[in-house]
Amino acid sequence: MKKVEPQVRLVARPQVDYDAIADYLEEVGGAAWLERFDRGELDAHLNDPQNLAEFAGRLCYRSWEPGLNPNVTRVRKDQDAYLGNILASLHGSVLEHVSFSFVLHNVSRVLTHELIRHRPGVAVSQESLRFVRLTDLPFWFPDWAEDDPELMERATEMLQRMEEFQFWMAEHFGLDDEGVKFAEKKHKTSFMRRFAPEGVATGLVWTANVRTLRHTLEARTAPGAEEEIRLLFNLIGETLQKEAPALFGDYVVEDGVWVPKHRKV
């Protein structure tokens, strides 16, 4: 048994094809929007998520510049102001074009069972304990548990015995013997995982769009949320504010609770 801490790694973000956008804008008369790119106002790496959201929003109303849509006589030039208005007007469909992918490492199956309740705008690929044989039982303990010596002694002893049982079963089933077919290993490994605690740490790739992320960030850092998932989403929130401040900058963090200025976008 080894103690672990939940970890978050951002592994993928939107990448905008500016040549394709320029080709489209040339056809519809909105090429002036990309001139901001030449002036450095649209950063090709850091702000791609924000640029994509703005592009989708302006396409909806043909608001690249005044006059392209006869109903539009003025447009917001500043991206922060534009995206702030998107949030304030609850134009959340624009945000669904922007997705981020994370590796969530050393998170328990307690956490993943709660995380998969958030399904719209989400993709999940989780480590399969039907295929992956456990050789140890990584486990996260909250601070209050670690401050209880008797609890930690009993918990550690129990986890060590469960870990030993995993090794015993592998030897008993002869899984490492020469010539054992993978199908047999998979069959027995699936049985063995039933004796692993729900708190065993695992990993997954979790992808979500900004509309879902905004809702989940608020819901899973709320005071009544499970403590491990609160810890995890605090890390996710910190990452997102750095990646796309115009899309997540309206949150105020109070005692670990992420409260948005604009809710239900």
KEKE-3310 file (N, C-alpha, C; in steps of 0.2 Angstrom, whole numbers, plus 5000, padded with zeros to 4 digits):
npx = (5004:5003:5003:4995:4992:4979:4980:4981:4982:4983:4981:4976:4970:4960:4964:4966:4963:4969:4971:4960:4950:4952:4950:4936:4931:4935:4926:4914:4915:4921:4935:4942:4941:4952:4963:4966:4973:4986:4990:4993:4983:4975:4981:4990:4992:4990:4977:4968:4957:4948:4948:4941:4929:4924:4924:4914:4903:4902:4900:4887:4879:4884:4893:4905:4910:4903:4888:4889:4879:4864:4857:4866:4874:4885:4899:4907:4924:4934:4940:4939:4928:4918:4917:4913:4901:4895:4894:4886:4874:4870:4873:4876:4878:4889:4900:4901:4909:4922:4933:4942:4955:4959:4971:4967:4974:4978:4966:4952:4940:4929:4928:4927:4915:4906:4910:4906:4893:4891:4887:4883:4892:4904:4918:4925:4939:4944:4955:4956:4952:4949:4958:4970:4980:4981:4995:4998:4990:4986:4982:4972:4972:4963:4968:4962:4960:4973:4978:4973:4980:4977:4966:4974:4983:4975:4969:4979:4985:4974:4973:4985:4984:4974:4981:4991:4982:4979:4991:4992:4981:4985:4996:4990:4981:4990:4994:5006:5012:5020:5014:5000:4985:4980:4966:4962:4970:4964:4951:4952:4959:4948:4940:4948:4948:4937:4940:4947:4947:4935:4941:4953:4966:4966:4966:4961:4957:4949:4937:4930:4918:4917:4905:4900:4911:4910:4898:4901:4912:4907:4897:4904:4913:4906:4901:4894:4899:4908:4924:4936:4933:4931:4944:4950:4943:4946:4959:4957:4950:4959:4969:4961:4958:4970:4972:4961:4956:4946:4935:4933:4936:4926:4924:4923:4933:4929:4934:4937:4926:4920:4912:4902:4900:4891:4879:4873:4875)
npy = (4994:5011:5028:5041:5056:5065:5069:5081:5083:5093:5088:5090:5103:5115:5117:5129:5131:5143:5147:5141:5147:5160:5159:5156:5168:5177:5175:5178:5191:5195:5197:5207:5204:5194:5202:5207:5197:5198:5209:5204:5202:5191:5177:5164:5152:5151:5157:5150:5142:5153:5160:5152:5151:5164:5165:5156:5162:5175:5170:5166:5178:5185:5195:5200:5213:5229:5231:5220:5211:5218:5222:5224:5236:5240:5233:5223:5225:5221:5206:5200:5207:5204:5190:5190:5195:5185:5175:5182:5184:5171:5162:5148:5138:5141:5139:5125:5121:5121:5111:5103:5091:5080:5071:5062:5057:5045:5045:5040:5026:5029:5043:5042:5036:5046:5056:5051:5054:5066:5068:5074:5082:5076:5065:5049:5039:5026:5018:5000:4988:4975:4971:4976:4970:4972:4976:4983:4993:5008:5023:5036:5047:5058:5074:5074:5061:5056:5062:5054:5043:5029:5026:5026:5016:5005:5005:5005:4992:4984:4987:4982:4968:4966:4969:4959:4948:4949:4946:4933:4927:4929:4920:4908:4906:4904:4914:4919:4909:4899:4900:4903:4909:4925:4928:4920:4926:4938:4934:4929:4941:4950:4944:4945:4959:4962:4961:4972:4988:5001:5013:5012:5019:5025:5029:5040:5047:5062:5071:5087:5099:5117:5122:5112:5110:5122:5121:5109:5112:5121:5113:5103:5108:5113:5115:5104:5093:5078:5075:5072:5074:5087:5092:5088:5096:5108:5109:5107:5119:5129:5126:5129:5142:5148:5144:5149:5162:5172:5164:5158:5167:5173:5167:5167:5162:5155:5148:5136:5134:5136:5149:5156:5171:5171:5160:5144:5144)
npz = (5000:4996:4999:4991:4981:4973:4956:4943:4926:4912:4896:4883:4872:4863:4846:4835:4817:4809:4796:4789:4795:4791:4777:4777:4782:4773:4763:4768:4772:4783:4786:4793:4806:4809:4808:4820:4825:4819:4825:4837:4846:4847:4853:4847:4853:4868:4869:4861:4865:4869:4857:4849:4855:4854:4840:4836:4842:4836:4823:4824:4824:4814:4817:4814:4810:4811:4801:4792:4795:4794:4805:4815:4822:4829:4837:4850:4852:4861:4867:4880:4885:4875:4877:4890:4889:4882:4893:4902:4895:4894:4884:4881:4872:4863:4871:4870:4860:4864:4871:4884:4888:4901:4911:4925:4939:4951:4957:4966:4965:4971:4968:4954:4952:4955:4947:4934:4933:4927:4912:4899:4886:4889:4889:4893:4897:4906:4917:4916:4927:4924:4915:4919:4931:4949:4958:4968:4981:4979:4988:4994:5008:5017:5026:5039:5042:5042:5053:5064:5073:5077:5068:5056:5058:5059:5046:5037:5040:5036:5022:5018:5020:5011:5000:5000:4998:4985:4979:4983:4977:4963:4962:4966:4956:4946:4937:4932:4926:4913:4897:4900:4894:4888:4889:4900:4910:4910:4914:4927:4933:4933:4942:4953:4956:4963:4976:4979:4987:4986:4987:4981:4971:4955:4937:4923:4907:4905:4897:4894:4889:4889:4894:4901:4910:4917:4925:4932:4939:4948:4955:4960:4969:4979:4996:5001:4993:4989:4998:4991:4978:4978:4981:4969:4959:4962:4958:4945:4942:4944:4934:4923:4924:4921:4908:4901:4904:4901:4900:4912:4922:4930:4942:4959:4973:4988:5003:4996:4988:4972:4965:4953:4944:4934:4932:4927:4913)
capx = (5000:5007:4999:4995:4988:4975:4984:4978:4987:4980:4984:4974:4966:4958:4969:4962:4966:4968:4970:4953:4945:4953:4947:4929:4930:4936:4920:4908:4917:4923:4942:4945:4942:4958:4968:4968:4979:4992:4992:4994:4977:4973:4987:4989:4992:4986:4970:4965:4950:4944:4947:4936:4922:4922:4923:4907:4898:4901:4896:4879:4875:4887:4895:4913:4911:4896:4886:4888:4872:4861:4854:4871:4877:4891:4902:4913:4931:4938:4938:4936:4921:4914:4916:4910:4894:4892:4892:4881:4868:4869:4874:4881:4880:4895:4905:4902:4914:4928:4934:4949:4956:4964:4973:4966:4979:4978:4959:4948:4934:4924:4927:4925:4908:4903:4911:4903:4886:4891:4888:4883:4898:4910:4921:4929:4942:4946:4959:4951:4955:4948:4964:4976:4981:4984:5001:4998:4984:4988:4976:4973:4969:4962:4972:4959:4962:4980:4979:4971:4985:4974:4963:4979:4986:4970:4967:4985:4985:4969:4975:4991:4981:4970:4986:4994:4978:4980:4997:4991:4977:4989:5000:4986:4979:4996:4994:5012:5015:5022:5008:4994:4982:4978:4959:4962:4972:4958:4945:4954:4960:4942:4938:4952:4947:4932:4943:4950:4943:4932:4945:4959:4968:4966:4967:4957:4957:4942:4937:4923:4917:4917:4899:4900:4916:4908:4893:4904:4917:4903:4894:4909:4917:4901:4902:4891:4902:4913:4930:4941:4931:4932:4951:4952:4940:4950:4965:4955:4948:4966:4971:4956:4958:4976:4971:4956:4954:4940:4929:4933:4938:4921:4923:4926:4934:4929:4935:4937:4920:4920:4906:4903:4896:4886:4877:4868:4877)
capy = (5000:5017:5034:5045:5062:5066:5074:5084:5085:5095:5085:5092:5109:5116:5120:5133:5132:5150:5148:5139:5153:5166:5157:5157:5175:5181:5174:5181:5198:5196:5196:5212:5201:5191:5207:5207:5191:5201:5214:5201:5202:5184:5173:5157:5146:5152:5159:5146:5141:5159:5162:5147:5152:5170:5164:5153:5167:5180:5167:5165:5184:5188:5201:5201:5220:5233:5232:5214:5210:5225:5223:5225:5243:5241:5226:5223:5224:5218:5199:5199:5210:5200:5183:5192:5196:5178:5172:5186:5183:5164:5160:5143:5133:5143:5136:5118:5120:5122:5106:5101:5084:5080:5065:5062:5052:5044:5046:5034:5024:5033:5049:5041:5034:5052:5060:5049:5056:5071:5065:5078:5085:5073:5058:5046:5032:5024:5012:4994:4983:4969:4970:4978:4967:4976:4974:4987:4997:5015:5025:5043:5048:5065:5076:5073:5054:5055:5065:5049:5037:5023:5024:5025:5010:4999:5006:5002:4985:4981:4987:4978:4962:4965:4968:4952:4943:4950:4942:4926:4925:4928:4914:4903:4905:4903:4919:4921:4903:4899:4898:4905:4913:4931:4927:4917:4931:4943:4932:4929:4947:4953:4942:4948:4966:4962:4961:4979:4993:5006:5019:5011:5024:5023:5035:5041:5053:5065:5077:5090:5106:5123:5123:5107:5112:5128:5118:5104:5116:5124:5108:5098:5111:5115:5113:5097:5088:5073:5079:5071:5077:5095:5093:5087:5101:5115:5109:5108:5126:5133:5125:5132:5150:5150:5142:5153:5167:5175:5159:5156:5172:5176:5164:5169:5156:5156:5142:5131:5134:5140:5153:5160:5177:5169:5153:5140:5147)
capz = (5000:4996:5000:4985:4981:4967:4952:4937:4920:4905:4890:4876:4872:4856:4842:4829:4811:4807:4788:4787:4797:4786:4771:4778:4784:4767:4759:4771:4773:4790:4787:4798:4813:4810:4808:4827:4826:4817:4830:4844:4851:4847:4854:4843:4858:4874:4869:4856:4867:4869:4850:4846:4857:4851:4833:4836:4844:4831:4817:4825:4823:4809:4820:4813:4810:4809:4794:4788:4797:4794:4812:4820:4820:4833:4840:4855:4850:4866:4868:4887:4885:4871:4880:4896:4887:4881:4899:4905:4891:4895:4877:4883:4867:4860:4875:4869:4855:4867:4876:4887:4891:4907:4914:4932:4941:4958:4960:4969:4961:4974:4964:4947:4952:4956:4941:4928:4933:4923:4905:4893:4884:4892:4886:4898:4896:4913:4918:4917:4932:4921:4911:4923:4937:4954:4961:4975:4982:4980:4992:4996:5014:5019:5032:5045:5043:5044:5060:5068:5073:5077:5062:5051:5059:5057:5039:5034:5041:5032:5015:5017:5020:5005:4995:5001:4995:4978:4977:4984:4971:4957:4963:4967:4949:4941:4931:4929:4923:4906:4893:4902:4889:4891:4891:4907:4915:4911:4918:4934:4935:4934:4949:4959:4957:4967:4983:4980:4990:4981:4987:4977:4966:4948:4932:4918:4903:4906:4892:4895:4886:4894:4897:4906:4915:4922:4929:4936:4944:4954:4958:4964:4974:4984:5003:5002:4988:4992:4999:4986:4972:4979:4980:4962:4955:4964:4954:4938:4941:4944:4928:4918:4924:4918:4901:4897:4910:4899:4901:4919:4927:4934:4948:4966:4977:4995:5006:4992:4984:4966:4964:4947:4943:4929:4933:4922:4906)
cpx = (5004:5002:5000:4991:4985:4979:4980:4983:4982:4984:4982:4969:4964:4964:4966:4966:4964:4967:4963:4948:4946:4950:4939:4927:4931:4930:4914:4909:4919:4931:4945:4945:4949:4964:4970:4973:4985:4994:4993:4989:4974:4979:4985:4989:4988:4979:4966:4958:4946:4943:4941:4929:4920:4920:4916:4902:4897:4898:4889:4876:4879:4890:4903:4914:4904:4894:4885:4881:4869:4858:4859:4875:4883:4893:4907:4919:4935:4936:4936:4929:4916:4912:4912:4902:4891:4890:4886:4874:4866:4869:4879:4882:4886:4901:4906:4907:4921:4929:4941:4949:4961:4965:4972:4969:4978:4971:4956:4942:4928:4922:4925:4918:4904:4904:4907:4895:4885:4892:4888:4890:4904:4912:4925:4932:4946:4950:4955:4955:4952:4954:4970:4976:4984:4990:5002:4992:4985:4981:4978:4969:4969:4966:4969:4960:4969:4982:4976:4975:4982:4970:4968:4982:4982:4969:4973:4986:4980:4971:4981:4989:4977:4975:4989:4989:4978:4986:4996:4987:4981:4993:4996:4983:4984:4996:5000:5016:5016:5015:5001:4991:4980:4970:4958:4964:4967:4953:4947:4955:4953:4939:4941:4951:4941:4934:4947:4945:4941:4937:4952:4960:4968:4967:4962:4959:4949:4942:4930:4923:4916:4911:4898:4905:4913:4903:4896:4908:4913:4900:4898:4914:4913:4903:4900:4894:4907:4920:4935:4940:4932:4939:4953:4949:4943:4956:4963:4953:4954:4969:4967:4957:4965:4975:4966:4952:4947:4934:4928:4935:4933:4920:4926:4927:4934:4929:4934:4931:4921:4913:4906:4898:4890:4884:4872:4869:4875)
cpy = (5006:5023:5038:5051:5063:5071:5075:5086:5087:5092:5087:5098:5110:5119:5123:5133:5139:5151:5146:5144:5159:5165:5158:5165:5179:5180:5177:5189:5200:5196:5201:5209:5198:5196:5208:5202:5194:5206:5211:5200:5195:5180:5166:5151:5147:5153:5156:5145:5147:5161:5158:5149:5159:5169:5161:5158:5172:5177:5167:5172:5188:5195:5202:5209:5223:5233:5225:5211:5217:5227:5225:5231:5244:5234:5228:5221:5220:5210:5197:5202:5206:5193:5184:5192:5189:5175:5176:5185:5175:5160:5153:5138:5135:5140:5128:5116:5119:5116:5105:5094:5084:5072:5066:5056:5051:5046:5040:5032:5027:5039:5048:5039:5040:5056:5058:5051:5063:5069:5069:5082:5082:5066:5055:5039:5031:5018:5006:4989:4976:4967:4971:4975:4971:4972:4978:4990:5004:5018:5032:5044:5056:5067:5074:5065:5053:5058:5060:5043:5030:5021:5022:5018:5004:4999:5003:4995:4981:4981:4983:4970:4961:4965:4962:4947:4943:4946:4935:4923:4924:4922:4908:4901:4903:4908:4920:4915:4903:4897:4900:4910:4920:4931:4925:4922:4936:4941:4932:4936:4951:4950:4945:4955:4967:4963:4968:4984:4998:5012:5018:5016:5022:5029:5034:5047:5055:5071:5080:5097:5111:5123:5118:5108:5117:5125:5113:5107:5119:5119:5104:5101:5114:5112:5105:5092:5084:5077:5078:5074:5085:5096:5093:5093:5108:5115:5110:5116:5130:5132:5129:5140:5152:5149:5147:5157:5171:5171:5157:5161:5175:5173:5167:5163:5158:5149:5136:5130:5139:5143:5157:5166:5175:5162:5150:5143:5141)
cpz = (5000:4996:4993:4985:4974:4963:4945:4932:4914:4900:4883:4877:4865:4852:4835:4823:4808:4799:4786:4789:4793:4779:4771:4778:4777:4763:4762:4773:4780:4791:4792:4805:4814:4810:4816:4829:4824:4822:4837:4848:4851:4847:4851:4847:4864:4874:4863:4858:4867:4862:4847:4848:4854:4843:4832:4837:4839:4824:4818:4823:4817:4811:4820:4813:4809:4802:4790:4789:4798:4801:4817:4818:4824:4836:4845:4852:4854:4867:4875:4888:4881:4875:4887:4895:4885:4887:4902:4902:4891:4888:4877:4877:4863:4864:4873:4864:4858:4872:4878:4889:4896:4909:4922:4935:4948:4961:4961:4964:4965:4970:4957:4947:4952:4949:4935:4928:4929:4916:4899:4892:4887:4888:4892:4896:4903:4913:4919:4921:4930:4918:4915:4930:4943:4957:4968:4975:4984:4983:4994:5003:5015:5025:5038:5047:5045:5051:5066:5068:5073:5071:5056:5052:5057:5049:5035:5034:5037:5025:5014:5016:5013:4999:4994:4997:4988:4975:4978:4979:4965:4957:4963:4960:4944:4936:4928:4926:4916:4902:4895:4897:4892:4893:4898:4912:4916:4915:4925:4937:4937:4940:4954:4961:4962:4975:4984:4983:4985:4981:4984:4972:4959:4943:4927:4914:4903:4901:4893:4891:4891:4897:4903:4912:4920:4927:4934:4941:4950:4958:4963:4968:4980:4991:5004:4997:4992:4992:4994:4980:4972:4978:4973:4958:4957:4959:4947:4937:4940:4937:4922:4918:4921:4910:4897:4902:4908:4900:4908:4924:4931:4940:4954:4970:4984:4999:5002:4987:4978:4964:4958:4947:4939:4930:4928:4915:4901)
residu = (MET:LYS:LYS:VAL:GLU:PRO:GLN:VAL:ARG:LEU:VAL:ALA:ARG:PRO:GLN:VAL:ASP:TYR:ASP:ALA:ILE:ALA:ASP:TYR:LEU:GLU:GLU:VAL:GLY:GLY:ALA:ALA:TRP:LEU:GLU:ARG:PHE:ASP:ARG:GLY:GLU:LEU:ASP:ALA:HIS:LEU:ASN:ASP:PRO:GLN:ASN:LEU:ALA:GLU:PHE:ALA:GLY:ARG:LEU:CYS:TYR:ARG:SER:TRP:GLU:PRO:GLY:LEU:ASN:PRO:ASN:VAL:THR:ARG:VAL:ARG:LYS:ASP:GLN:ASP:ALA:TYR:LEU:GLY:ASN:ILE:LEU:ALA:SER:LEU:HIS:GLY:SER:VAL:LEU:GLU:HIS:VAL:SER:PHE:SER:PHE:VAL:LEU:HIS:ASN:VAL:SER:ARG:VAL:LEU:THR:HIS:GLU:LEU:ILE:ARG:HIS:ARG:PRO:GLY:VAL:ALA:VAL:SER:GLN:GLU:SER:LEU:ARG:PHE:VAL:ARG:LEU:THR:ASP:LEU:PRO:PHE:TRP:PHE:PRO:ASP:TRP:ALA:GLU:ASP:ASP:PRO:GLU:LEU:MET:GLU:ARG:ALA:THR:GLU:MET:LEU:GLN:ARG:MET:GLU:GLU:PHE:GLN:PHE:TRP:MET:ALA:GLU:HIS:PHE:GLY:LEU:ASP:ASP:GLU:GLY:VAL:LYS:PHE:ALA:GLU:LYS:LYS:HIS:LYS:THR:SER:PHE:MET:ARG:ARG:PHE:ALA:PRO:GLU:GLY:VAL:ALA:THR:GLY:LEU:VAL:TRP:THR:ALA:ASN:VAL:ARG:THR:LEU:ARG:HIS:THR:LEU:GLU:ALA:ARG:THR:ALA:PRO:GLY:ALA:GLU:GLU:GLU:ILE:ARG:LEU:LEU:PHE:ASN:LEU:ILE:GLY:GLU:THR:LEU:GLN:LYS:GLU:ALA:PRO:ALA:LEU:PHE:GLY:ASP:TYR:VAL:VAL:GLU:ASP:GLY:VAL:TRP:VAL:PRO:LYS:HIS:ARG:LYS:VAL)
# end
